[in-house]
Amino acid sequence: MSQQKTSAQLAGAASGIIATVLAFSCILVAVASYPEFSWTDNALSDLGVISGITGPVFNFGLTISGIFILIFAVFGLFKYFGNSWIGKSGAVTFAATALALIGIGIANENISPYHYLFSVAFFVLLPISLFIITAAFAVKRQAKMVLFTLLIAVVAATPWILYFTVHYVHGVAIPEFTSAFAGSVWTVVLGYKMLKKLPQPKTT
């Protein structure tokens, strides 16, 4: 494997971890900067239209982390699955999820209907991509990754199923955060797994 190719894959793997740290740091800073925010009555995206530091921090976090996740999907995940067309399909779907996240960050709630469409795309594509990747791991007979990825996919989807069936909260911040956090846990684990698998690029 060439040093250039290895470096690109290492960057892709690391980007998944960086994206998670950046996204949730910015989300939590935005929440902390706006005391009126309610986890049960608001959507996370409500933070994106608040003046002061709240809106810019929130939107910056989603946009930049979306870019990092796109790098993770293209240079890390896509390469990780080698010749597996199922795995590559999952990586492409995951990349589409990243594009939707970028769209959420750029088009805040004041930009209708694009914000809504990007949000729906993100939270629909995230579990779908994970279910596809679960199938890819099943074909590769990686039982632990099958169970882990399937669990994460279910956790990402369940808050929304419950929201629309029993409507356990008025706002969508809790299902949004839970679904996104589940996907982020998976991204960090896969990113770390990729980093361990790849040789470090030579410096001399």
Secondary structure, 3 states (H helix, E strand, C coil): CCHHHHHHHHHHHHHHHHHHHHHHHHHHHHHHCCCCCCCCCCCHHHHHHCCCCHHHHHHHHHHHHHHHHHHHHHHHHHHHCCCCHHHHHHHHHHHHHHHHHHHHHHCCCCCCCHHHHHHHHHHHHHHHHHHHHHHHHHHCCCHHHHHHHHHHHHHHHHHHHHHHHCCCCCCCHHHHHHHHHHHHHHHHHHHHHHHHHCCCCCCC
